Amino acid sequence: MTDPHERPGHGPADPDGYLVEQTRGGYRWTCRADGRTAGPFASREEAVASAEADRTG
């Protein structure tokens, strides 16, 4: 069975309340509640980790 992280479009889920998307410069997250953004990040995993840290932080 193939690891879902190796299939395009099947990365880690967006943290609750955040949208993680690919942009021209990498990946970024947007907080759905207030529109804050961060990025670019080199990988989707880095953007998800940053959004999770922001959510708990």
N, C-alpha and C positions, 0 to 999 in steps of 0.2 A: 504494500500500500504506500502511496506517495504521501510525504509530509505536506499537510495543507499550506505550510508557510512557503513551500517551493512553487506552488501554483499561483500564477498571477491572479490578483484580486482576492486572495484567500489569506490575508495577513491577520494579525491580531485584531480583535474587536476594538472599536472606539470606546474610550472610557465614557461612563454615563455623563451626559451633559456636554460632551465635546465632539467636534467633528474633526477628523484627521483626514487630510487630503494631500495628494501629490500636486506640486506646483512646478513651475519651470526650474526653480532653484533647489528643489528637494521636496521635503514634506513639511507641513505646518499643521498646527492645531488651532481651532477656533472654539472659544467658550460660547456655548449656545445662549447662556443667560445674559451675558453682557457684551459679547462681541469681541472680547480680547483675543489676540492672536499671538503666537510665538513661532519662530522658525526663521529661516529654513533649517531643517535637520537632514543629515546625510541619509537616514533610513527611516522607514515607517516605524520600526520598533523604537528608535530614539524619540520620535515625536510622541508616540503613545506613552512612553515612560515619563516624558516631560509633562504631558497632560495629566497623567495620574498623580505626579508629584504636586502639580499646581492644584489639583482637586483636593488633595489631602492636606496641603500645606498652608 
